[in-house]
Amino acid sequence: MDLGEAIKKVREAKGMSQKEVAIASKIDNSNYSRIENGKTDPSFSSVVKIAAALGVPLYDLFKADELFADVNSFDKSLLEKMALVEHLDKKEKTAFYAVLDAFLGKKKMKDALSNVLTNV
């Protein structure tokens, strides 16, 4: 996989648009598109800016195949949703995780009770 494909894979996993990454990395939209489509090789400084805009360490762009190889459509959807959660403010994130913890706690309790009842 070339660098442009890796950048695209990470961007999509993060649930970001090309425009969002281009703006955050202060790269012209058309130049960013050419980078992703492999029509131009980015400078090192551009790659550093893109990694920062995507919120990943620079080395993740060079091992995107490994990181995102087993992402199926269900997981990708989940990854996109979690990327959106990361954009919430602190209070909204806290509320989201409290609700999620409540549902997971309920599931664990239900499973534990089910196991107890089947073993009686």
Buried (B, 14 or more C-beta within 10 A) or exposed (E): BEBBBBBBBBBBBBBBEBEBBBBBBEBEEEBBBBBBEEEBEBEEEBBBBBBEBBBBEEEBBBEBEEBBEEBEEEEBEEBBEEBEBEEEEEEEEEEEEEEEEEEEEEEEEEEEEEEEEEEE
